[in-house]
């Protein structure tokens, strides 16, 4: 009654034209051309059950907690030398190598083997290594036992561990400069004894 050759020619491929979208996933599935079913082996292969491969549902990004903040952090490693830079928009600078730069930020941490030369305006400065230059610590300056700070130093609060060194033009941000009489050479040894 029907001749198979009247429907298709032996080398024709049969394609399905349906394209569908899986609801609630946004995944579009397009079917591939059907195999040529002219041989008995191809017909048996087509009739064999095909494995079902599940389509993964898209993963929605978890919303960030409202109180989380992303911190811009720059770490200068132990063997790194950074010279002639102006460091901006950095929340925390960790210096393990050598830095010669200017910086206006929140926190600077100089590791024991680190050194910083330049001008810094910062909220909190924590010094284990060496700082030379102009340092303004608006909130707190912390000098650990291995820390050495020298230059023009301004601070809100000062903490110096035993063994830490501080020298240069030193003054607080909150108070007016000491009167000339209080700046006599007698006050300097006492300051050196506290830092030594």
C-alpha positions in Angstrom: 0.0 0.0 0.0 2.6 2.6 1.0 6.0 2.4 -0.4 8.7 3.6 2.0 10.7 5.1 -0.8 7.8 7.4 -1.7 8.2 9.2 1.7 11.9 9.6 1.9 14.9 9.0 -0.3 17.7 6.8 1.1 20.1 9.7 1.8 17.5 12.2 3.2 17.6 13.0 6.9 14.5 13.5 8.9 14.5 16.4 11.3 12.1 17.3 14.0 11.2 20.9 13.9 9.9 21.2 17.4 11.9 23.4 19.9 10.7 23.6 23.4 11.5 25.5 26.6 11.4 23.7 29.9 9.2 25.7 32.2 10.7 27.6 35.2 14.3 26.9 34.1 14.8 29.0 31.0 16.6 26.1 29.3 15.8 25.7 25.6 16.0 22.2 24.1 16.5 21.8 20.4 16.3 18.3 19.1 19.0 16.9 16.8 18.3 15.3 13.4 17.0 11.8 13.6 19.3 9.0 12.3 18.8 7.4 8.9 16.5 4.5 9.5 17.0 2.7 6.2 19.1 -0.1 7.6 17.9 -2.8 10.0 20.8 -2.0 12.5 19.9 1.7 12.5 16.3 0.8 13.2 17.2 -1.4 16.1 19.5 1.2 17.5 16.8 3.8 17.3 14.3 1.6 19.1 16.7 0.8 21.9 16.1 2.9 25.1 18.2 6.0 25.2 19.7 7.1 28.6 17.9 10.1 30.0 20.4 12.9 30.9 18.8 15.3 33.3 19.1 19.0 32.5 20.6 20.9 35.4 18.4 23.7 36.7 20.1 27.1 36.8 21.6 27.9 40.1 20.5 31.3 41.5 23.3 33.2 43.2 22.7 33.5 46.9 22.1 37.0 48.0 24.9 38.6 50.0 24.1 39.3 53.6 23.1 42.9 54.0 25.7 43.7 56.7 28.6 42.1 54.7 31.2 44.5 53.3 33.8 43.8 50.7 37.2 44.9 51.8 39.8 46.2 49.3 43.0 44.6 50.5 46.5 45.0 49.1 49.3 42.6 50.2 52.8 43.5 49.2 54.7 40.1 49.6 58.1 39.5 51.3 60.2 39.8 48.1 58.1 42.6 46.4 59.3 46.2 46.1 56.6 48.8 45.3 58.1 52.2 44.4 56.7 55.5 43.4 53.0 54.6 43.8 50.0 56.4 45.1 47.7 53.9 46.8 44.0 54.8 46.6 40.8 53.1 47.6 42.6 50.4 49.6 40.9 49.5 52.9 43.9 47.5 54.3 47.5 47.6 53.1 49.7 44.7 54.4 53.4 45.4 53.8 55.7 42.3 54.0 58.2 43.7 51.5 59.3 47.3 50.7 57.0 50.1 49.7 57.8 53.7 48.8 54.5 55.4 48.2 51.8 57.8 49.4 48.6 56.5 50.8 45.3 57.7 52.3 43.2 54.8 53.6 41.9 53.0 56.6 44.5 50.5 57.9 48.2 49.8 57.3 50.0 46.8 58.7 53.7 46.6 58.4 55.1 43.1 59.1 58.3 42.5 61.0 60.3 42.2 57.8 58.4 44.9 55.9 59.3 48.6 55.5 57.4 51.6 54.3 58.8 54.9 53.2 56.5 57.8 52.3 53.5 59.8 53.3 50.5 58.0 54.9 47.2 59.3 56.2 45.4 56.4 57.8 42.9 55.5 60.5 44.9 52.7 62.2 48.6 52.0 61.7 50.1 48.8 63.1 53.9 48.6 62.8 56.0 45.5 63.4 58.6 46.6 60.9 60.0 50.0 59.8 58.2 53.2 58.8 60.0 56.3 57.7 58.3 59.4 56.5 55.2 61.3 57.3 52.5 59.3 59.2 49.1 60.5 60.3 47.2 57.9 62.3 43.8 59.5 62.8 42.6 56.9 65.3 45.5 54.8 66.6 49.2 54.2 66.1 50.4 50.8 67.4 54.1 50.2 67.5 55.1 46.6 68.4 58.3 45.5 70.1 60.1 45.0 66.7 58.6 48.2 65.2 60.6 51.4 64.4 58.8 54.6 63.4 60.6 57.8 62.4 59.7 61.1 60.7 56.8 63.5 61.2 54.3 61.5 63.2 50.7 62.6 64.2 48.4 60.2 66.0 45.0 60.1 67.8 46.1 57.4 70.3 49.5 55.8 70.8 50.4 52.3 71.9 54.1 51.3 72.1 55.2 47.9 73.2 58.4 47.5 75.1 61.3 47.6 72.6 59.3 49.7 70.0 61.0 52.8 68.8 59.5 56.2 67.9 61.5 59.2 66.8 61.2 62.5 65.0 58.6 65.3 65.0 55.9 63.6 67.1 52.6 65.1 68.2 49.0 64.1 68.9 46.1 65.2 66.7 43.8 66.0 69.6 46.0 68.3 71.6 47.8 71.5 70.9 51.6 71.5 70.7 53.5 71.4 74.0 54.7 74.7 75.4 58.4 75.5 74.7 59.3 74.8 78.4 57.9 71.3 78.3 59.9 70.5 75.1 63.2 70.9 77.0 65.9 68.2 76.5 64.9 66.8 80.0 61.7 65.4 78.5 63.4 63.6 75.6 65.3 60.9 77.7 62.0 60.0 79.5 60.3 59.5 76.1 63.3 57.4 74.9 63.1 55.3 78.1 59.4 54.5 77.5 60.1 53.4 73.9 63.3 51.5 74.6 
